[in-house]
Amino acid sequence: MTYIMGIDGGGSKTFSVVTDENGRLLGRGVSGRGNHQGPGIETALANIRSAAEMALKQAGLGYEDIAFVQYGLAGADREKDFNILRPAIATLPFKRSDIVCDTFEGLRAGSPDNIGVVLVCGSGTNAAGRGRSGLTVQTGGMGGLFGDRTGGGELAYQAFSYAVRSWDLREPPSILQDKVARYFGFADMEEVYNHFLDYDINSVPRDLAIVLHEAADEGDELAIRLLREAGSELGLGANSVIRRLGGFNGETIPIVLVGSVVQEGRNPHLLAALRETIAKENDRFELVIPQMAPVFGAVLLAMDHLQLPVTEAMIEQFNAYGGYKS
């Protein structure tokens, strides 16, 4: 039996799984942040090792039993990053492995031939793609200074900012005022405003973005506008990737959507604006929202490396396994 490991190292969690060649899940492990940017490579590597060893222990296997490990790591963006990551990952005693940016796990999870565009909208945002020639490109993922304009963190910021703007009449009336106030346990935005200023608070939790979705679901025009702007921004990222890849020669382009904002939120206003923006430049495309957790995209990439067949039954299994919270 051939055993495979997928490791998804993100900005807050590292999730690892062990499967056999038939896609049967044998073990899983969860630890802290797997992105080396910020805390440093030592912290990221310790978390990756912890998640890997947890999955191996649950599977009853050792390092030597794993035929291939596919790492999908946030922060694996540029050659500078790979020059840090490759020697660190090589200290883990696996036989064979490969490292990609976690974005490309998402592409493989939604594209059977690993060709197309992937849009990430989770805590941050990123767009990437692979063409038929094997060329890969990435647009975004480097933060606001380098052009990023959406993501869960940005949506949370906007939810708070525009609740203030609605309260002080720079924007139309919005139920964002009430929702943001309740989120923080206050009666109204005036109390929130004064509390934040009194205690020099200048940031908000990323999960505040949920109030935008709630308000839009209730028909709030301001929330709908902000989510449409987010969808348009994602569409600009997709169009950038398609142009930089030189197009897809008339093929229907899979646009794979990953990350909590698009996979869990699935806001119809955001998705409609995304479609409209892509359609301005591309006639043939389809939006694909994978059901499987990104770590199983890493498993599929590992299977590709080993030239193992991937069946529909495996895909259904991976969809059913869920993520690290399941």
Secondary structure, 3 states (H helix, E strand, C coil): CCEEEEEEECCCCEEEEEEECCCCEEEEEEECCCCCCCCCHHHHHHHHHHHHHHHHHHHCCCHHHEEEEEEEECCCCCHHHHHHHHHHHCCCCCCCEEEEEHHHHHHHHHCCCCCEEEEEECCCEEEEEECCCCCEEEECCCCHHHCCCCCHHHHHHHHHHHHHHHHCCCCCCCCHHHHHHHHCCCCCHHHHHHHHHHCCCCCCCHHHHHHHHHHHHCCCHHHHHHHHHHHHHHHHHHHHHHHHCCCCCCCCEEEEEECHHHHHHCCHHHHHHHHHHHHCCCCCEEEECCCCCHHHHHHHHHHHHCCCCCCHHHHHHHHHHCCCCC
